[in-house]
Amino acid sequence: MKLNSARIWMGGIAGGVVWNVWSFVIGMRQFPLYDAMQKQGLFLKQPRYPFFAAHWIGLIFVMSILIAYLYAWSRATAGPGLKTATKVGMMVGFCAGVPGNFAQAAWSPVPRLLPLGWMLDLWVGAILASIVAGFLYKEA
């Protein structure tokens, strides 16, 4: 079976747009906590990496494109459609968002709402990106 690379990229980019919007919404909801943690000295006032926001946006697009590829590959065995796209997104999102943020919630001195938001950003974002990619994918 030949994959439709153009549709994978289109779905991955569209999924990345949706995921970045979701990430922005989560980030805005958490902004007061970020501000409070900076004032307490628990967060840096400036990121260690210049242009962090641009890098984060780029990473979300890369992850979305990879998820689109995983969905396209999964269609052969799991079948096309919403159910497969949701499962792919749930698996990737769980791996990306849950273990590290569970550790943050357990060991970091910041409020647990921050790791919860980060986990939801990655988990729900991956599901949304996968659903968008699955909706846009068509066989070659």
C-alpha positions as CSV (number, residue, x, y, z in Angstrom):
1,M,0.0,0.0,0.0
2,K,1.4,3.4,-1.0
3,L,0.8,6.3,1.4
4,N,-0.6,9.6,0.2
5,S,2.3,11.8,1.4
6,A,0.6,15.0,0.3
7,R,-2.5,14.2,2.3
8,I,-0.4,13.2,5.3
9,W,1.4,16.6,5.2
10,M,-1.9,18.4,4.7
11,G,-3.5,16.6,7.6
12,G,-0.5,17.0,9.8
13,I,-0.3,20.8,9.2
14,A,-4.0,21.2,9.7
15,G,-3.8,19.1,12.8
16,G,-0.9,21.3,14.0
17,V,-3.0,24.4,13.5
18,V,-5.8,22.9,15.6
19,W,-3.3,21.7,18.3
20,N,-1.6,25.0,18.5
21,V,-4.9,26.8,19.0
22,W,-5.7,24.3,21.8
23,S,-2.2,24.8,23.3
24,F,-2.8,28.6,23.2
25,V,-6.1,28.3,25.0
26,I,-4.6,26.1,27.7
27,G,-1.6,28.5,28.0
28,M,-3.8,31.5,28.4
29,R,-5.9,29.8,31.1
30,Q,-2.6,29.0,32.9
31,F,-1.0,32.4,32.5
32,P,-1.9,33.7,36.0
33,L,-0.2,30.6,37.5
34,Y,2.9,31.2,35.3
35,D,3.1,34.8,36.5
36,A,2.7,33.8,40.1
37,M,5.4,31.1,39.8
38,Q,7.8,33.6,38.3
39,K,7.2,36.0,41.1
40,Q,7.9,33.2,43.6
41,G,11.1,32.4,41.8
42,L,9.9,28.9,40.8
43,F,9.9,29.7,37.1
44,L,12.5,31.7,35.2
45,K,11.5,35.2,34.0
46,Q,13.1,34.4,30.6
47,P,13.3,31.0,28.9
48,R,16.7,29.3,28.6
49,Y,16.1,28.9,24.9
50,P,15.6,32.0,22.7
51,F,12.4,32.0,20.7
52,F,10.9,29.3,22.9
53,A,7.3,30.0,21.7
54,A,8.3,29.6,18.1
55,H,10.1,26.4,18.9
56,W,7.1,25.1,20.8
57,I,4.8,25.8,17.8
58,G,7.2,24.1,15.5
59,L,7.4,21.0,17.7
60,I,3.7,20.8,17.8
61,F,3.6,20.8,14.0
62,V,6.3,18.1,13.8
63,M,4.3,16.0,16.3
64,S,1.1,16.5,14.3
65,I,2.8,15.4,11.0
66,L,4.2,12.3,12.8
67,I,0.7,11.5,14.1
68,A,-0.7,11.9,10.6
69,Y,1.9,9.3,9.4
70,L,1.0,7.0,12.3
71,Y,-2.7,7.3,11.4
72,A,-2.0,6.6,7.7
73,W,0.0,3.5,8.6
74,S,-2.6,2.3,11.1
75,R,-5.4,2.3,8.6
76,A,-4.2,-0.9,7.0
77,T,-4.7,-2.9,10.2
78,A,-7.1,-0.9,12.3
79,G,-9.2,0.5,9.5
80,P,-9.9,4.1,8.4
81,G,-12.0,6.5,10.4
82,L,-12.7,8.4,13.6
83,K,-12.1,5.4,15.9
84,T,-8.6,4.7,14.6
85,A,-7.7,8.4,14.5
86,T,-8.9,8.8,18.1
87,K,-6.9,5.7,19.3
88,V,-3.7,6.9,17.6
89,G,-4.1,10.3,19.1
90,M,-4.9,8.9,22.6
91,M,-1.8,6.6,22.5
92,V,0.6,9.3,21.3
93,G,-0.9,11.9,23.6
94,F,-0.7,9.6,26.6
95,C,2.9,8.9,26.0
96,A,3.8,12.5,25.4
97,G,1.7,14.1,28.2
98,V,1.1,11.8,31.1
99,P,4.3,10.3,32.5
100,G,6.4,13.5,32.6
101,N,3.5,15.6,33.9
102,F,2.6,13.0,36.5
103,A,6.2,13.3,37.8
104,Q,5.9,17.1,37.8
105,A,2.7,16.9,39.8
106,A,4.3,14.7,42.3
107,W,7.7,16.4,42.7
108,S,7.5,20.0,41.5
109,P,6.7,22.8,44.0
110,V,4.3,24.4,41.5
111,P,0.5,24.0,41.7
112,R,-0.8,20.7,40.3
113,L,-3.0,22.7,37.9
114,L,0.1,23.5,35.8
115,P,1.1,19.9,35.1
116,L,-2.5,19.0,34.6
117,G,-2.8,21.7,32.0
118,W,0.4,20.6,30.3
119,M,-0.8,17.0,30.3
120,L,-4.2,18.1,28.8
121,D,-2.4,20.3,26.2
122,L,-0.4,17.3,24.9
123,W,-3.0,14.5,25.3
124,V,-6.1,16.3,24.0
125,G,-4.0,18.2,21.4
126,A,-2.7,14.9,20.0
127,I,-6.2,13.5,19.8
128,L,-7.5,16.6,18.0
129,A,-4.5,16.6,15.6
130,S,-5.0,12.9,14.8
131,I,-8.8,13.4,14.2
132,V,-8.1,16.3,11.9
133,A,-5.4,14.3,10.0
134,G,-7.7,11.3,9.8
135,F,-10.5,13.4,8.4
136,L,-8.3,14.8,5.7
137,Y,-6.5,11.7,4.7
138,K,-7.5,9.9,1.5
139,E,-5.7,6.9,-0.1
140,A,-3.2,7.6,-2.9
